[in-house]
Amino acid sequence: MKTIRALWGYRGFITGSVNREFQANYKNSILGATWSVIRPLTLIVVYTVVFSQVMQAKLPTLGKEYAYSVYLCAGLLTWNYFVEAVNRGQNIFLENANLLKKVNFPVLTLSVIAMANAMVSFGIIFGLFLIFLVATASFPGLVFVAIFPVLLIQTLLAFGLGLTLGILNVFFRDVGQLFGVVLQFWFWLTPIVYPASILPVWAQQLITYNPMTSIATAYQTILVNAQMPDWRSLWPVTLLAITLCVLGLRIYHKHASEMVDEL
């Protein structure tokens, strides 16, 4: 409760920082916020061109136009949100080292700002994706509301992991470099570009231990199949997300006073 009250007391600082960063990212840019759309759109186009003919045939339940594009966007856009949130979280303290040394304020506000910025970027691109779904008659209908609890679970996972890595990165600078390598493997071990059904049975069993597998599959089930996700498969990742948030906060409370000296 003390942490929540501290963050609430700095809500103006948090919202102001999010607004300033958003404006700074696109200041003197002709296309402005459009750049936040162009980057993921480029990836979607590349993957669609390269994999659509092969993967469309591997999705027997999706005998409709744009099926693979929706499947790909459902996984890729939400994966990019996760990666951006975690990367921002793990670098936020190092990037604001000078501010932390000069101004006395709750260090945790920086993690909240990092998360909020990632959410703003995701909101823009996902909003455009929804327009695409409606325009192509691919919108899943009322089942779409199931997106929100899945998004909450993913946000908690990203925040907890980003906060934990961010603090560790202050004391051990190799953490950020190592995690960048881990992400390369993590992406391809998550059924985003391909459906898990094309993998051997042993590989399908292996990727079930990947927390992002159940999240990506939940999004794809909702947006592509217009069905409710398997909520039971989301319990382990929910527990992991809560555990990481608690762990990150414990590490923060224990080492917050030492972080400024390490920066």
N, C-alpha and C positions, 0 to 999 in steps of 0.2 A: 504493500500500500504506500509506503514511503517513496518508493521509486516512481509509482504512478503519480503521486502528488507532485513530485519534483518535475516530472515531464510535463504535467498539466500547467505548472507554473511557468514553464518555458515554451508554451504552445505558440506564442507569438513569434519567438525566435525560430521555432521549427517551421512554421508555415512561411515565414519571411525568407528563410534560407532555401526552402524548396522552390519558391517563386523566383528568387534571384538566380539560382542555378539553372532553372529552366530557361530563363531569359538569357543568361550568359552563354549557354550552350549554342544558342542560335542567333546571337547578336551579330550584326553585320553579315548575316547569311541570307542570300537571296531566297532560298527555298525554305528557310526557317525550320519549323517543326516537321516539315516534310521529310527531313533526313532521318527522323526516327522511324519513318515508314519505309524509306528506300532500302535501308540496310536489311531488315528481315525479308522484305519483298524480293530482294535480289536472291537471297538464299532459297526462298520458296520457289522462285522461277527455275533456278538451277536444278534443285532436287526434283522438281516436277518434270522438267525436260529429260533429265537423266534416268529417273526411276519410274515414271508414270506407266509406261507400257508394260513393264515387268510386274510392278507391284499391283496394278489394277487387277490383273488376272489372279493375284494371290488373295484378293479380298472378295470372296464369293458372295458375301452378304450385301455387297455394295454395287449392285448392277445398275448404277445410275451415273449420269454425267456429273463431272466435278467431284466424284467420290474420293479419288486419291488426293485431290487438292485440299478438300475439307479435312481428310484424315491427316495429311501432312501439317496443315495449319494448326489443327487442334493440338498436335504434339509440339511442333516447332515454336510456335508463338509463346506457349506457356513455358517451354524449356528456356527460351531466351529470357523470359521474365525471371525465372529462377536463377539463371547464371548471372544476369545483370545485378540482381539484388544481392547475391552472395559476393560477387566481385566488389561491388560498391562497399559492402559491409566489411570485407576483409582489408580494404585499403583506406577506409575513411579516416582512421586515426593517424595514419602516416601522412595522408594528404593534408590534414589540418593540424600538423604538429606545431606550426608557428602560432596558430590561434589558441591551441590548448596551453601553450607556454605563457601567453600574454593575458588571457581572459579566464576568470574562474567561473565555470558553469558545469552542470552535470555532463560528464563525458558521454553518457548513454544517449543524449539527445542527438549526437552525430549519427549513431546507428539508426535511430528513428528517421532522421533526415535521409539517410542513404536508402532506406526501405521505401520511404514515401516517393523519392525521385524515381525509383524503379517502377513503382506502381503507376505513376503519372505516364511514363513512357509506355508501359504495358496497356494502360487504359486507352491511349490514342490508337495504337495499332489494333487492339482487340475490338475497339469500336468500329473500325473500318472493316474488320473481318465479319462482324455481325451484319453490316450493310451488304457485304458480298453474299452471306448466307441467305438473307432475305431476297436479294435480287435474283439469285439462282434457284429460288424455291427449295433451299436446303436447310432452312431454319427448323430446328427440331421440335418446336412447339413448347408446350407447357413444361416438358421435362427439362428445359433449359435452366430452370431454377436450381436444379441439382448442381449447377456449376459453382454456385456460391460457397457451399461447404467445402467442396474440393479446393477451390481457390483459397479459402481460409487455411486449410491444412497446409497447402503449398507455401503460403505466405509465412506461416509459423515456422515451417521447416527452413525456409530461406533466411528468415530473420535469426533464428537460433544458430544456424550454421555460420552465417555471416558474422554475427557478434562473437561467437567462439573463435573463429579463425582470425577475426580482426584483432582481438586482444592478444592471441598467440603470436600474430604477425609482428606486433610491437616488440616482443621479446625475442622472437626467433624469425628473422627476416626470410628464411628459406621457406616458410610456410606458404606464402603467397606464390612463390615460384613452383613449388611442388603441387599446389592445388591446380594451377594452370595445366599441368601435365595430366593430373587426375581427370580433369574435365574432358580432355580429349577422348579418353577411354570411356568415361561415363556416358558421353553422348551416344556412342555407338553401341553401348550395352543397354540402351534404353530403346524400346520399340517406338521410334518416332518416324524414321524414314521407312522402316519395314514393319510388317505385322509379326508378332511373336510366333504365329502359327507356322511360319516358313522355316523356323529353326528346328534343329534336332530336339528330341524330347529332353535330353540332358541339359541342353542350352536353355530351353524354356524354363526348366526347373531352376537353373542357376540365376537367371535374370529376375526371378521372383524375389530374390533377396535384395535387389536394387530398389530402394525406396521410390525412385522416380518412375519405375515401371507401373506401379499401381496407380500413380497420379496421372501419368500420360494415358494409360488405358482407360481411366475414368473419364477424362476429357473426350477421348475418341468414342467411347461408348455413348456418351450424351450427345455429342455433336454430329457424329456420323450415323450411328444406329438409332438415334432418337430413343434411347432406353436409359433407365436408371443404372448407375454403375453398381458394381458389386461392393456394397458398403463394408462387408466383412474384410475384404482385401485392403481397405484403407485404415483399419484399426492399427496395424503395426506401424505404418508411417506416421499416423497421428501420435502414437505413443513416442516415437522417435523425435518428432517435431517438438513435443512438449518437453521431452528430456533435454534436447539441445537448448531450448529456451531457458530452462532452469539452470543447466550447466553454464551457459553463457553468462547469465545474471550472477551466479555464484562466483565465477571467475572474476567478473567485473567488480563486484563488491569487495572481493579479496585483494585485487591488484590495481584498482582504479588510482589509488594514491601513488603507485609506483610507475604508472604508465608515462606520465609527463617527464619523469627523469630519464626514461629509456628512449624517448623520442629525440 
